[in-house]
Amino acid sequence: MTTQALLTTARSPQQRQYSPEMAAMLKNFPPRRLDQSWKTTEQSREQVMDQLLAPPFVLESSASQARRKTGLTKILTWLEQYPGRTWQDRWMASGADAVGNIAWRRLATGWLQSTGWSYQDPKKDFDALGGGMLPLISGDVIRPSLSWLPTPGTVQILTAEMARSRDPQGFSVLTAIYREDPANSHTKDGALRRIATMMAAKGGTVRDITVGDCPELADLLPSIGGRSTDTSVYFYQLLHATGVFPEAALPTARIFNPKNQGQISVEQMIDRYDIACSPMRDLLVDYLRERRPSLDYTSLRAVAFGLGKLFWKDLESHHPGIDSLRLASDVAAGWKQRIALKKTRSKAADGQSVETDTPRADRGINYVAMVRAFYLDLAQWAMDDPARWGIWAAPCPIREEEMSRRKERSSRKSRMDQRTRERLPVLPVLVQTVDTERRLAAERLKAAQATSPGADFTAAGQIWHRPATRNPAAKIWADDPATGRRRDLTLEEHRAFWSWAIVEVLRHTGIRIEELTELSHQGLVQYRLPGTGELIPLLHIAPSKTDAERLLVISPELADVLSAIISRIRDATGAVPLVVSYDSHERVWNPPMPLLFQRHVGVENRPIPFSGIRKILTEALSHTGLTDVGNKPLTFSPHDFRRLFITDAIMNGMPPHIAQLVVGHRDINTTMGYKAVYPEEVINGHRAFIARRRTVRPSEEYRTPTDEEWNDFLGHFERRRVALGDCGRAYGTSCVHEHSCLRCSLLRPDPSQANRIVKIRDNLLDRIAEAEREGWLGEVEGLKVSLTGARQKLAELGERNRRAATVNLGIPAFRDIAGRTVTAAENQT
């Protein structure tokens, strides 16, 4: 085998299929080619010795330097016996690169012993050869392959040697970013070693590393060593943060995650199930390919799973050799019984995993519908193209009456209503808990930050101790006085804040979880009422499940939450950072966007994924101590807030057809299905039916609203202005206290009216004193109610004024083709 062949074989990384985004990035930024020769490897023995025994390769210890010189002399003497024009050629010809990082020393030691160059103690030869190899690599005389460098036994001081002798400036920049990162030291040290590895294998400095070099190393890491091998690709993240890579390169290390590798073909979807009948396998592939234009990727995967695994693979498992869609009655009946069950795994008392059959919640009717559609599609297509589909047309084993969903829908409606009835009364407890945890976590972190490491501080009435850590700027730790356990205050504050933000946004908007993760700074828009000119802030909800976008009115409470989120995620320039998100449903990477729900991970900003939101909610509920009817910890899913929002809105007077538009449902029956029925509502509805012999709500409300009705709904916001501020009563409801606004909890006082409310309070105090003096006890009671209301409004204004400054939400501006900024008024036109 030639030297170049050995070079190629030793350095070929494990290939895999990349996502379209990754493939496009590698096309634009390919890996560096392996050079066959370069200046330093072409030097003579004397030139190499002169270079590597002079600064910056000289060690401070004279004994270490002597061992390095001995090892260097032995390695060069050993390599000189092999053919080649350069030292790299001789290295590859010796077979040292192919045998690995430990075995190559045995090859060299064997030759040294045969020629009398060896120490009497073999361990001294091993140490000397390792010490001599280090300057050969850092001096770019020899470039070992990527597969040789990360193997167990690699010299651990390779990073320090590269930083000292080859690229001090590049490693100083990496170290500066490294120190500000809260990641653990093991991950960060490993990243520096991977960077040094790429420099050693391909030459150059830190800034010479290309985007394409990183996948080569990332693909190779899982095949090296055992389970303990560090396969982290944090090195890509660190290099991108230093500005080594161009802006067009995706700024996230998640592109290397095998779970984020994009869409797969229909052939790959079916071949995962190892179908024995080749004609049936080809039929399923053709069927999916025919259906693909009308289905999104998630639905296509579901159809492939239903037909490939749950239908045909199941038939092959129970009826080996089956090759026709014309099923016998007993075969079809057996499959219907099996599809109604699913396999679940649980642990027995002895710890062993046990697999059991449990009924599906929907009796498997969704998969039954897929199979029925499969048969009917083939029958219909056989009429249009008999040559292609005719041989597969067969009687459908599933009758139309078997497709009734009435029982399943009734059962699902009952379950969802029960969830809503359990969670709606305890929602205030959850809201109060997450708000309290947020305030306490922020207070602890702020107090710890103002305390020097090694000192005590007081927060929330407790004395804490801040220990001294290796990197106090990255994370703030404190010793819990109650348990003695060390707690990460930075992480606790992070989780507490996002728990509060998630709960508040979900309960005020009723949006879906995918819509929550896609909220962006660009979604903040404003609408000017044509009658009064008042600006109404709106929140744009990107199309998700129904592919229909919509706008939600931002309430004052929601505006407070959004302002807190924006203030938190803004960077040093005041802008919301752009982050790259991965659509786990469609399996594609979205373009960079200023998403609101993002967090700082390592040296990059990442969106909070679905799993992160669910985990944060679960942790928030653990602090409440709430339990369900079974005395188990109560759980909230993000979709529960949507049902709570719809139920609360309709029960408080919002017409169903307005609620339908607000939540983005196509069918009003879906909206009404989300609304839970309460016993009191049933009783009142029944009594009203008996009295009036008609439904509680007029039938004309269950339709698309007219322009007049929608304008009346918008006009509600024009009529909410009162003397002391804004009235927050719901649309379609009248004032229940004859416009005594000062006593009303729905009044949101205007800060400009603070002096007026103070005068009203002082006047009430004078009138109460007069009434008590004159003995008008009946008037005293009413005046005290008004006084309590005035004090509450002043307290609300005081709470709002305690903020340092008004937070500008930063409504995004847009530019036309000529680059001119377009104003909000022009946007509306």
N, C-alpha and C positions, 0 to 999 in steps of 0.2 A: 504493500500500500504506500502511496506517495505521501510526502509530508503534508501537502495541501489536503489530501483525502483524510489523513489523520486529524488535521486541524478542523476540518468540517465535521467529521464524525464526533469528535470530542466536544464540539461547541454547539451542536444542534439542539435547541431547546425543544421541549415537548410541545407539539402543535395542538391547537384546539380551535374551535370555531368561535369567532369574535362576533359581537353585536355589530349592526350596521354602523353605529356611531364610532365604535372602536376601530372597525376596519377602515372607515373613512379617515380617522385621525392618523392611523398608521400609514395610510397612503400618502397623506400630506407630510407626515413627519416620520419617515422610515428609520429603522435602526441603522447604526453605523456599520459599514462593511468592515470585515476583518482584514487588516492590512497584512500582506505577506512579508513586508520588510519596511523598516523605518530606520532613522539615523542612528539612534542609540544602540540598537541591536546589531548594527553592522560594524561596530567598533572592534578593535583588536583587544586582546586580553589585557595588554598594558594600559590602553585607554580606559577600559572598564574599571580596572583596579584604581587608577588615578581618580576617576570620577567618583566612585562609590566609597573611597576612603578619605574623601575631602568633604568639607561642609557643603550642604547641610546634612549629610549622611553620618557625620561623626557623632558618636555617643559621648555623653559626659563622663561616664565611668570608663577608665582606662582598661579595666579587666574585661568589661563587656565589649569594648572596641576591639580588644585583642582576639576575643572569641569570634567576633564578626569577621575579622580579617582572615582568621583560620578557616572558618566555614566557607567564606567567599572563594578562597584559594582552592579548597577541595572541590567545590561545585564546578568551577571553571575547568579544573584539571580533568574531572570526570566527564564533563560535556565535550571536551576537546577530542575524545576518542570517537565521537559519532560524526557522520558526514553532515555537511550543511554549510551554506555560505554565511549564515548569521547564527547568533546564539539562539534565536527562536527556532530556526530549523533544527539545530542540534537537540534542543529541548524536546521537540515533538518526535524526533527520530529515536530518542532514548526510551520512549514509551512511558516516561514519568508522568506526563499529563493524563494519559489514558488510565493508569493504574490507580490514581487518586492521591490525596494529600498525605496519607500516611505511608502507603506502600512505596512511593517514589524514594523515600529515604532508605528503605531496605535495599532497593536496587543500587543506590549510590554507595551504601555501606558495604554491600557485598563486593563491589569493585574495589573499594578502598582497602578492604581486608586482603583481597587477593594481590594487591600491589604494595602492601606494606604501609599505606598511608593512614591506616586506621589507628584510633586510640585502643588501648587494651580494654577500656570500658566502653561497650557499644552505646550506652546512654550519652556519653560525651559526644559521640559522632552525631547522634540524633539532634542534640541541642545545637551543635556547631552548624549542622546543615540547615536547621531552621533559622538560626541567626544570620547565616549567609544568604539565604533565599530572600529574606525581607528586603535588603537594599537592591537586589536584582529586580524585584517587582516594583518597588517604589521608584527606582531609577529608570524604569521603563526599558530595561534590557531584555527582560522576559515577560511575556504576557500569558499567564496561565488561562485556561478556558473558564467560562462561567461555571461549568459543572465541577471543576477542580477546586475553585476558591471557597464556595460555601459549605463544602463537606465537613463533617466532624473532624476536628484536629486542625482547622485553619488557625493560623497565628492570630491571637486575639488582639495583638497590638498593631495589626495592619492599619486600622483607622488612624491611630496616633502617628504612625510612621508616614502615612500619606499626608496628614495634616501638617506634619513638621517639615517634610522634605520636598513634597511635590506642589501642594496648593494651600499654603497657610491662609491666604486671604479668603479663598472659597469656603474653607471649613470654619473660619471665624464668623462668616455671615450665617452659615448653617447653625452654628452654636448659639448665636444671638437669638435666632428665632426659636431654637430648641429650648432655651431657658425660659421663655415666656409661655411655653406650651404646658398645659396641665397634664398631658399624657404621662404615663408612668415611664420611669427611666429605662426599663427593659426595652420597651417599644422604641424609644428614641435612640438608645444606643444601637439597637439592631438596625435602625434606619441608616445611621451613619456608616455602619459596617457594609450595608448593601451598596451605598454610594461609593465607598472605597473599593468594593468589589468590581463595580462597573468601570471605574477608572483603571483598576489593575488589569482587567480583561481587554479593554479596548483603548487604553491610553488616554492622554489628555487630562484636563482639569475638571472641576465640578461644572463649569459653564459649558464644557464640551459635550456633556451627556445630553442625548436627545430623547424625545418622547418615546421613540420606538425602542430604545435600549431597555426601558422599564418592563414592557410585557415579556421580553425575552427572559429576564431574570424572574419575573413573577410566575411564568409558566414552569420554570425549572424548580422553584423552591419546594412545591409539594412532593416531588419525587426524590428529595434528598433527605436522608436521615429518617427518623421515626416520627411519632406523633408529637414529640416535644420540639420539633423543628419550627422555628419562627417563620411563618409564611406571610407575615404582615407586609402590606404594600405602602406603609406609612412613608417610605422613602420617596414615593412619587408625590405625595402630598407636601412633603418638606421641600422638595426641589421646586415644585410649582410656586410655593409661597416665597421662595427667594428670587423669583423672577427669571429663573433659568429657562423655563419653557415659554413659548410664545402665547399670546392671549387666546389664540384660536384653539389651543389644547384644552380639553375639558378640565376644569379646576377641581376635580374630585377623584379620590382614589377608589370610589365605589364602582368605577367602570371596570375594575378588575374582578369584582365579585361574580362568581359563576351564576348566581341567582339573577344577575342583572344583564344577562347576555342577549337580550333581545328576543324577537319572535323566532319560532322554529317553523319549518315547512310542514305541510299536511302529511307528507311521507314520514317525517320524524314523529309526528303525533301518533300515528297508527303503529309504527314499528316499535314503539315503547312497550306494546302489549304482546309482542312475539306471537302473532297470529299464524297458525300452522297452515291454514288453507290459503294458498297464494292467490287464486282468483278472487276470493272474498276480500283479501287484503287490498288487492288492486281496485275492487269495487268501492270499498270504503274510502280509499284515497281519491278516486274519481268523484265520488259523491261529495266529499268535503271540498274538493276543488271547485265543484259546481255551485256549492252553497256559499263559498267564501265571499263573493262580492256583496252579498246581502247581509252578512253577519259581521259584528265586530270580533276582535281577536279573542276576547274572553268567552263569548258565546260559541265561537268555533272550537275552542279547546274543550268546552263543556260537551258539545255534540260528539267530538272525537272520543272523549272519555266514556260518554253514555253508550255510544254504538260500539266502540272498539273494545272496551274492557268489560263494562257491565252487561252488554248484550252478547256479542259474538264470542269473546274470550270465555265468558261464563258458559255458553253453550258448548264450546270445544272442551272445556274442562269436565263437563258432565256427560257429554256425548261425543267421545273421540271419533274423528273421521267425518264429522258432519260437514257438508259442502253445499247445502242448498238452503235458500230462504223459505222454502215450502215446509213449514214445521208441522209435525203431527200434533194433535190436540193435547196429548199428555206432555209432550216436550214444551209446548207453549205454556201450559198450566204450571208446570214445574218452574219455569223461568219467572213467571209472574209471582209465584210464592217467594222465590229467592230474592227478587228485586225489592220486595217490600221490607226486607231486612238488611241490616248493614253490620259489618264487622267492627267491634269495639274492643280495645285492649284495656285491661285493668290489672292491677297487682293483687295477688292473693295474699293471704296471711303470712305465707312463707317467703314472700318477696318475689315469687315467680310471676312472669307476665302471662295472663290468661286472656284468650280471645273468645268472645261470646257474640252471639247474634242478637241484635236489638232492633225493634221496629223503627223504621224511618218515620219522621214526623209527618211527612206528606204521603206515606205509604208508597213512595217511589213513583208517584204519578208523573212527575216531571220527566223521568227517564222512560216511562211507558209512553208518554206523549212523543218523545224523540223517536222511539222505534216505530210508532204508528205513522208519524210524519215521514219517516224513511221509506216505509212500504208504499204509502200513498204517492210520494214523490216519484218513486221508481215506476209505479203504474202510470202516472200522468206523463212522465218523460218517455215511457215506452211507446206511447201513442204518437209522440212527436218525432222520435228517433228510434224506431224498432231495432235497427241493427246494433245499436250501442247498448240500449237498456232493456230491450225486449226479453232477453234470456233470463233476466233477473226478476221480472215481474212475477209476483206471487200473491195469493190471498193474504190479507193482513190478519194476523192472529189476534188483534186487539179490536174489539167491537166498540162502536161509538158510545154505547151506554156505560162502558167501563171507564170513560174519561170524565165522569161527573166529578166536579171539584167542590160541590156544595158542602159535603161533610168536612172536607179538609179545610175549606175557607172558614166554615163556622168554628171549627176547632182552633184554627190559627187566630181568628178574631177574638175568641174567648181568652186565649193565652195572652195575647197582646193587651187586651183590656185589663186583665188582672195585673200585668206588669205595671201598667199606667196607674191603676188604682193604688198599688203599693207604693209607688215612687213619687207621685204628685204631692201627697201630704208631707213627705220628708225632704222635699227639694229645698225648702228654706234652711233646714239643718245642714245640708251639704254646702249650700252657698255660704252660710255663716262660717262653717268649718274651714273651707278653702281660703276664705278671706282672712280668718284669724291666723291660720298657718302661714300665709304669705307675709302678714305683718310681723309675726314673731321671727320668722326666718330672716327677713330683711333686717330686723333690729339686731339679731345675733351677729349676722355677718358684718353689719356696719360697725358694731362695737368691737368686734375682733379685728377688723381692718385698722381701727384707730389704736390698737394695742400692739406693742412691740412683742416679737416672739419671745416666749419664756416668761411672760407676765400674765397676771390674772385680769379679768374684766367682768363687768356685771351686765347682764342682759336678761330682761323679763323676770327680774327679781331673783336671779340665780347668779352665783359666782362661777365663772368658767375659767379655764386655764388654756392659753394659746401656746402649744408646744413649739419648739424650734425645729424646723424641717429643712431639708436640703434645698427646696425651691419655694420659699415663702411667697414669692410673687405670683406663682401659678395657682395655688390652691390655699384656702384658709382652713386650718384644722383647729379643733378645740376638744378638750377632754370634758365629757359630760359629768357634772358633779354628782348626779344621781346614780349612774351606773358605772362610772369610771371608764366607759368606752370612748374611744376617739372617734369624733364625728367630722365628716366633711361638710363644713358650713356652706362652702361654695355650691356644692351639688344640692344640698338641701334647699338653699334659696332658689336655685334654678328650677327644681321640681315644684316647689311651692308656688312660684310665680306662674309657671305654665299650667299647673292644675287650676289655679284661679282663672287664668285667661281662657282656658278651654271650656270650663263650666260656664263662665259668663257669656262667651260668644255663642255657644250652643243653645243656651236657654233663652237668649234674647233674639235669636234669629231662626232657630229651628232648621238649620241647614244640615245637609248630609256630611258625613265625615270626609268624603273626597272633596266636597266643596270647601270644607274648612281648611284642608291642606293646600287648596289652590287659591285661597284669598291672597291678594297681592296689593301692594301700595297703589298700583294703577287702578284698582277697583274702587277707590274713593272718588266719587264724583258729586256734583251738586246740581240742584234743580231750583230755578227761580220761579216762584209762584207768580203767574201773570197778573193777578189782582193786586197783591200787596208788594210784590218785589222781594219778599222774604226768601232767603236761601235755605233750602232744605238739603241737608247732607244725605247722600244715598250710598249704599254699598252694592257694588256690582257683583253678582254671583255668576261665575263662569259656567258654561254649559257642562253638565255632567251626565246623569243617568238618562234624562229625557232629551238631551241635546237642545235645551231651551234656556237661554240666559234670562235673568230677571234682575230687578233692582229692589232693594229693601231700604226703607226709611231708617236712618241711624237715630235711635233714641238717645237722649242725654246719657243714660247709663251705659249704653253700648259705645258712645263716643269716648267716655272716660276710659273704657277698657282698651279701645283701639289706640288712643293716645298713649297709654302706658306701654303697649306693645311696641309702637313705633319708636318711642323714646328709648326703649331698651335695646332694640336691634340696630339702631343707626350706628354707622361707623364714625371715624374721626372727622370725616368731611361733612357729616350731617345727612348723608344719603343712606337709603335702605339698601343693603348689599344685594347683589344679584346672586341667586343660587340656582344650581342645576338639580331638578327633581326627576325622579324615575317613576313613570307610570306603571305600576305593578300589574294593572289590568291589561293594558295594551302592550306592555313590555317595550316601551320606547322611552328614550331620554327627551325630556322637554327642554326647550331653549331656556337660557338663564332669565330668571324673572325675580322682581323684588318681593318675594313671598313674605307674608307677615309671620307665619309660624315657622320660624327658622331658629337654629341655635348654633353656637360656636363649638365645633368638635375638632380638637387638635389645632391645626392652623388654617382650617377652612370653615366656611359657613355651610350648614346642611339643613334641608327642610326636615321638619319633624314628621316621621312616617306614620302610617296607620297604626302599626304595632306600638310605636312610642306613645301615641295619644291614648290608646287603650290601657297601656301600662300605667301612664300617669293618672288616669281616671281611677283605676283599681287601687293605686296607692293612696289617692285622696280619700276614697271611701273607707279605707282601713282605719283612718283617723276618726271617723264619725262614730264607729261602734254600732251602726245600724244593722238590723237583721231582718230577714224576711219571715213569712209565716212558718217556715220550717226551722226557725231559729238559726239559720245559716247566715253568714255575712252577706249583706245586700249588695248586689252588683248593679252598675249602670253601664249600659252600652251607649255609644254616641247616638245611636238611632233612638234610644229612649227619650232623649231630650227633644227630638222632633215630634214624637207622639205627645209629649207633655205640652209642647208649644201649641200644637194644633188644638188639643183638648181645652187648654186654658183660654185660647183666643176665642173659640166658638162659644164656650160657656160664659164668656164675658161680653158677648154681644156681637162679635164680628160675624157677618153673614158668611155662610159656607162658600159661596162663589167668590167672595173676596179672599177668604183664606186659601182657596185653591190657587189663586194667582200668586199670593205671597209665598207659598211654600213650593210652587212650581210643579204641581200635579197636572197631568193631562186630563184626568177624569175626576169629576167631583166625588164619585163613589169611592175613589181611593182616599180622598181627603176625609170623607165621613167614616171610612174604615179605620182611620188612625184615631178618630175621636172616641174616647172611652165613655161608656154609659154608666152613670152613677144612679144608685137607688132613688135618691131624692128627685133626680131629673125624670126618672121613669114615673114616679108617683105623680109629680106635677103635670107631666105630659098626659098621663091617663085621665087625670081629673079635668084637664082642659079639653080633652077629646070628648069626654062625656058631656061637658057643659056646652061646648060649641059645635060638636059633631064635625070637627075638621082637624087637620094636622096642626101641630104646634107652629110650624113655619109654613108660610104660603109657598105653594109649588113654584111660583115664578122666581123665587130666589135661587132655585137649582138650575141655573142656566148661566150663560156667559153674560157678565154685566154690560149694560148699555153705556154709551159715552156719558150720558147724564148722571148715571149712578157712580161711575168712576170719578167724574169731576166733583161730585158731591163728596166722595170719599177723600179726594185731595183737598177739597175746600175745608174739610174738618181741621186741617192744619192751619188754615188762615184764621179760623174762629177760635183758636185755642189761646189767643193773647188776652190777658186780663190785666188789671191795674198793677198788681204786685209782681207779675211774672208770667209764666206760662201754665196753662191748665193741662194736666196729663190724662184727663178722663178718656175712656175708650170711645171709638167711633160709634155713633148711633145711640149713645146713652145721654141722659139728661142729668143736670145737676141735682143732687139729692139733698142739698142743705141750703137751698135758696141763695146760692152764690155767696155764702159766708166763707170766702176763700182762705182767710187766715187760719181757720180751723181745719181746713181740708188737707189730707195727706197727699193729694194729687197735685197740689200747687208746688211748682218749682220756682222759688223766688228769684227775681232778677237782682244781681249784685248792685245795680244802680239804685234799687229801692231800699237798700239797707238802712239809710238814714230815716226814711219814712216809717219803716217797721219799728225802728228804735223809738221814734216819737209815739207810735201807736202803743208800744209796750209801756212807755212812761205814762201815757195818758190812761191806760188801763190800770196801772198801779195807783194813780191818783183817784180814779173812779172807784176802785175797790176800797181804798182807804175811806173815801167819803161814804160809800154805802155801808161799810162796817160801823162808821161813826154814827150814821143816821139810823142804823138798824134795818136797812133794806136787805134782809138776808136772801130773799129770792133773787135779787139782782146780782148779789155777790157770786152765787154759783155760776151763773152764765158768764160773768166777766172773767172768772178764773179759768173757764174753759178757753176763752179767747186769749187770755194771757199765756196759757200753756202752748197754744198754737203759735203765738208770736215768738216765744222763746225757742220753740223747735225750728222755726224758719231761720232765726238768727244763728242757731247752732249749725244748720245746714250751710249757711253762707260762710260761717267761720271755718268749717271743715274744708270747703272748696278754696278758701283764701289761704289755707296753710300750705298749698302747693307753692313751690319756688317761683314758677313762672308758667304762663300759659303755653301749652304744647300745641305747636302748629302741626296739624295732620299732614300738611304738605300735599294738597291736591295736585296730582301730576299734571304738568303742562305738556302740550303736544305741538309739534312743528309741522308746517306744511312742506310741500315739495321744495320751495325756495329757501327753507330753513328758518322762516319767520315764525315766532311764537304765536300760537292761536289762543285767544282769550276764552274764558268760560262762556261769555255771551255768544261768541262766534261758534263755539262747539255746539251750543243748543240749536243754532240755526242750521 
